[in-house]
Amino acid sequence: MTVKIIIKRVVPKDNIKYLTALLKQLRALANNQPGYISGETLRNFENPDENLVISTWQSIEHWKEWKNSKERAEIQEKIDLLLGKKTKYEIYHYG
């Protein structure tokens, strides 16, 4: 079953370039992961500190493999340090 992962992050404007670079690294790595379909990164028009990432995976198992991978965890740790808190994920499927 196809799933969409929703990740909302709030980062101060002075750190947005660092977040953007880290998200690009994650996207480049995700493109080579089994089960990865697509991803997009959006910035809130009215609140530019708020960023939204939506990725689509062939299955929850594919997402979990990627989420738990060492290479992803290393970049995610840098993102969490930048944000000052752990990233939260919401998982949706077509209903």
HELIX and SHEET records of a PDB file:
HELIX    1   1 LYS A   13  ASN A   15  5                                   3    
HELIX    2   2 ILE A   16  ALA A   30  1                                  15    
HELIX    3   3 ILE A   60  LYS A   67  1                                   8    
HELIX    4   4 LYS A   70  LEU A   83  1                                  14    
SHEET    1   A 4 TYR A  36  ARG A  43  0                                        
SHEET    2   A 4 GLU A  50  TRP A  57 -1                                        
SHEET    3   A 4 VAL A   3  VAL A  10 -1                                        
SHEET    4   A 4 TYR A  89  HIS A  93 -1                                        
END                                                                             
